[in-house]
């Protein structure tokens, strides 16, 4: 076997094509957009290169056939926030071979060790946590866009190498038109009676304003978490620009106290219900297919990208209020959405898990973020519960 660092157009093509071959008989796998994967590894497209390093490899057998791929990276903003300097590995795909998988894991370990790291998390992203994060271990159904889908045998390969469960991320599902629990509605109605609180959906004509509101809330609520960095003004502008073409104003909601932003509930149409028809390419043909399916209203699912309140407003019933406010717009006759899934609820956040369950959500997928300590004699610690 030979590991080759990805540098040439031919190598990049193999990196993208390997999963197409590996999942050819799996009806649930949906090919991500090639451009979105390549953007992760392009300094001009990925802001993380301003404070990190990244590389990737393909693995070929003696006949020159690509049998595996992987990437390794260090985010200098978060690497030293743990008990030991910790890098990342991700975008792992491999045939069902422990020898091949261990070769890929070893490459990442050696590269990270040479740069001073003492552990690696994986499979994770060289980017924000909301995409390409965690190994799918339960719920092998069609993935939401930006969420990893994997072969079932990957779990055994990771755990045989010595990766341990650092935390799990759950995806919850509920039917859109299913009534909300009376307790949720009662809490919401109490909040609605207080004129100091207001809830409103996003307006595309005011994206810059809502982007800054989102950044303010995110940095107060999430940036304090282990391994999470603050969102910058440029970062949120790029995020809004990325999502603008698919935003549905009725399903992106903000909460305010005396006009100060305190929480949000960001939902998006589930684009994989269209992307599964474009084979990873938004070229001329892909764009025509995209527009056709948008016209046909093919998307019947929305997914929760992020949901939460800044700490001082948590546990006051505001979570219920923002959900009920949104429900008054989507739980109506004639709307197109049938299913709702909420991605990325970490098991280190039992408060959020309980809240989503009260709202009728049931776990439908489980991803796990593994951590491998390079010194096995050191004690392993799971992610801190918040």
C-alpha positions, -999 to 999 in steps of 0.1 A, spaced: 0 0 0 11 35 -7 -1 67 9 0 97 -14 -5 133 -2 -31 150 -23 -15 177 -45 -25 172 -81 -58 174 -99 -57 136 -104 -53 131 -67 -82 155 -59 -104 136 -83 -96 103 -66 -103 118 -32 -138 128 -44 -145 96 -64 -135 70 -38 -168 74 -18 -188 71 -50 -173 37 -55 -175 26 -19 -212 35 -16 -224 25 -51 -247 -2 -37 -260 19 -7 -293 36 -16 -291 59 14 -258 75 7 -261 109 -10 -231 124 -27 -221 158 -12 -213 186 -36 -178 183 -48 -173 220 -44 -182 219 -7 -157 192 0 -129 209 -20 -136 242 -3 -126 227 30 -91 221 16 -88 255 -3 -71 283 17 -90 310 -2 -123 294 7 -117 281 42 -111 307 70 -96 281 92 -63 282 72 -57 317 88 -52 299 121 -45 263 112 -29 238 90 -44 209 70 -34 182 46 -49 150 31 -39 117 16 -53 89 -6 -42 53 -1 -36 30 -30 -30 -7 -32 -3 -25 -52 -24 -22 -84 -27 15 -81 -64 14 -70 -75 39 -44 -87 21 -13 -88 48 13 -86 85 20 -82 107 51 -73 143 61 -55 157 92 -56 192 106 -48 215 135 -69 245 145 -45 265 166 -74 285 181 -87 254 199 -59 228 199 -45 238 233 -78 242 251 -78 206 262 -58 186 287 -34 178 259 -28 195 226 -54 179 202 -56 179 165 -82 164 142 -87 139 115 -116 135 91 -130 127 57 -121 91 63 -133 66 38 -119 31 34 -125 -4 22 -133 -29 50 -96 -36 58 -81 -30 93 -47 -29 77 -57 -1 53 -76 18 80 -47 16 105 -24 28 78 -45 59 74 -49 65 111 -11 61 116 -4 87 89 -26 112 107 -11 104 141 25 108 128 17 141 110 0 155 142 27 143 165 54 160 144 35 192 150 33 188 187 -1 172 191 -7 146 217 -42 134 206 -66 135 177 -104 138 174 -122 122 145 -138 121 122 -142 159 124 -140 189 101 -113 215 94 -141 240 100 -171 247 122 -188 219 140 -221 222 122 -208 202 92 -188 170 86 -185 161 122 -188 127 139 -190 90 128 -225 77 120 -231 47 143 -269 45 144 -297 56 120 -284 46 86 -310 66 66 -306 94 42 -283 120 58 -291 157 61 -267 179 41 -234 184 58 -238 154 81 -215 124 76 -229 91 64 -207 61 68 -204 24 64 -214 4 95 -180 -13 96 -162 20 102 -171 19 139 -151 -13 145 -121 1 126 -120 32 148 -125 14 181 -100 -13 172 -73 14 167 -80 28 202 -103 57 195 -127 63 224 -161 79 226 -154 116 234 -190 126 229 -221 116 209 -243 138 188 -279 130 183 -303 139 155 -339 142 166 -370 137 144 -406 147 147 -435 152 123 -441 189 116 -479 188 120 -478 168 152 -492 190 180 -468 204 205 -469 191 241 -494 212 262 -466 220 287 -447 237 259 -477 257 248 -485 268 283 -449 280 289 -450 299 256 -483 316 263 -469 328 296 -439 344 279 -461 359 252 -479 379 279 -447 397 288 -443 427 264 -405 428 271 -401 397 249 -406 395 212 -401 368 185 -397 374 148 -386 355 117 -358 366 95 -362 390 66 -338 385 36 -338 423 31 -322 427 66 -297 398 65 -267 419 77 -287 429 109 -298 394 116 -263 381 110 -249 403 137 -277 392 160 -268 356 153 -231 363 160 -239 381 193 -260 352 205 -236 325 193 -206 340 209 -224 344 243 -239 309 242 -215 286 224 -180 301 223 -176 293 260 -179 256 252 -148 234 251 -131 235 216 -155 262 202 -142 295 190 -160 328 186 -177 337 153 -163 367 136 -181 394 117 -166 383 84 -175 347 93 -212 354 98 -213 374 66 -199 345 47 -224 322 64 -254 344 55 -242 346 19 -239 309 18 -274 303 31 -293 332 14 -303 312 -17 -321 285 4 -334 306 33 -371 302 41 -380 333 61 -407 315 80 -384 290 96 -355 312 109 -365 328 142 -349 352 167 -359 361 203 -354 395 218 -356 410 253 -361 447 252 -349 445 216 -316 428 226 -310 395 208 -311 366 233 -318 334 213 -325 319 179 -340 289 162 -324 285 128 -340 259 105 -333 253 68 -349 233 40 -331 200 38 -313 204 5 -301 168 3 -337 160 -9 -326 179 -41 -288 173 -41 -293 135 -44 -303 142 -80 -273 163 -90 -245 137 -84 -223 161 -65 -221 188 -92 -238 221 -95 -228 226 -131 -253 238 -157 -272 205 -156 -271 204 -118 -285 239 -115 -313 231 -139 -322 201 -118 -320 222 -86 -343 248 -100 -367 222 -113 -370 205 -80 -374 238 -62 -402 246 -85 -417 212 -79 -414 218 -41 -395 185 -38 -382 194 -3 -405 180 24 -381 181 53 -366 210 73 -337 206 96 -326 226 127 -292 240 121 -288 256 155 -311 264 185 -304 281 218 -303 310 242 -276 329 259 -270 315 295 -289 341 315 -321 335 295 -320 297 296 -346 277 316 -372 305 316 -396 290 291 -382 310 262 -372 279 243 -409 269 243 -419 303 232 -397 305 201 -408 270 191 -445 279 194 -439 312 176 -424 293 147 -451 267 148 -478 293 142 -461 298 108 -454 263 98 -481 242 114 -507 256 90 -526 240 61 -508 242 27 -472 244 40 -448 220 23 -429 205 52 -438 171 66 -407 162 86 -384 181 110 -350 169 121 -327 186 146 -290 179 141 -262 180 165 -275 177 200 -245 167 220 -248 143 249 -228 168 269 -258 190 268 -286 172 287 -306 203 291 -310 207 254 -317 170 250 -345 172 275 -359 203 258 -360 187 224 -376 156 238 -403 176 255 -410 191 221 -417 157 207 -383 148 192 -371 113 191 -335 102 183 -332 90 148 -295 92 142 -264 90 164 -229 102 155 -199 99 177 -168 121 180 -139 99 189 -106 109 206 -74 90 204 -47 98 230 -12 91 216 0 81 251 -23 53 262 -11 55 298 -27 89 302 -63 90 316 -91 94 290 -118 120 298 -151 124 280 -163 159 270 -174 180 300 -212 180 306 -225 216 305 
